[in-house]
Amino acid sequence: MATTIHLPIVSTCSVESCGFNHDGCRAGAINVSGDHAACSTFVDSDTKAGNADVAGVGACTRTDCTFNKDMACTAEAIEVGASFDTADCLTFEAR
């Protein structure tokens, strides 16, 4: 029996150097953490990996974000792109 898990989706990722980004994020789920809401699933690689149709946000340790509730993202979707680090959650919004 399949289990349905509802996670916020990664609607866009503009980080071309990530191995999980080919025609969108193909990781099953990403995590967001660090000082700049970094995508901690980022892998700098020319080899493309992952086969998920849609990536979700598995966990977020940025408890100072408006969309964080108990280390889970409550945004409907997030965008990932370059900001302070190579790959950051651009949807991050300080409380």
Residue pairs with C-beta under 8 A, 6 or more apart in sequence:
5 56
7 29
7 56
7 57
7 58
7 73
8 56
8 57
8 67
8 73
8 74
8 75
8 76
8 77
8 78
9 54
9 55
9 56
9 57
9 76
9 77
9 78
10 24
10 25
10 27
10 30
10 54
10 55
10 56
10 57
10 77
10 78
10 79
10 80
11 77
11 78
11 79
12 24
12 79
12 80
12 81
13 20
13 21
13 24
13 25
13 39
13 55
13 79
13 80
13 81
13 87
14 79
14 80
14 81
14 82
15 21
15 39
15 42
15 80
15 81
15 82
15 86
15 87
17 44
17 45
17 86
18 25
18 39
18 42
18 43
18 44
18 45
18 86
18 87
19 43
19 44
19 45
19 46
19 47
19 48
19 49
19 50
20 26
20 27
20 30
20 41
20 42
20 43
20 48
20 49
20 50
20 55
21 48
22 48
24 54
24 55
25 50
25 52
25 55
25 80
26 48
26 49
26 50
26 51
26 52
26 55
27 41
27 50
27 52
27 55
28 50
28 52
28 55
28 56
29 41
29 52
29 55
29 56
29 57
29 58
30 39
30 40
30 41
30 55
30 56
30 57
30 58
30 80
31 39
31 40
31 41
31 57
31 58
31 59
31 60
31 61
32 38
32 39
32 40
32 57
32 59
32 60
32 61
32 62
32 73
32 78
32 89
32 92
33 40
33 59
33 60
33 61
33 62
34 40
34 61
34 62
34 85
35 84
36 83
36 84
36 85
36 88
37 60
37 62
37 65
37 83
37 88
37 89
37 92
38 84
38 85
38 86
38 87
38 88
38 89
39 80
39 87
39 88
39 89
42 86
42 87
43 49
44 86
57 73
57 75
57 78
59 71
59 72
60 67
60 68
60 71
60 72
60 73
60 89
61 71
62 68
62 89
62 92
63 71
64 94
64 95
65 73
65 92
65 93
65 94
65 95
66 93
66 94
66 95
67 73
67 74
67 75
67 91
67 92
67 93
68 74
75 91
77 91
78 89
78 90
78 91
79 89
79 90
79 91
80 87
80 88
80 89
80 90
81 87
81 88
81 90
82 88
83 90
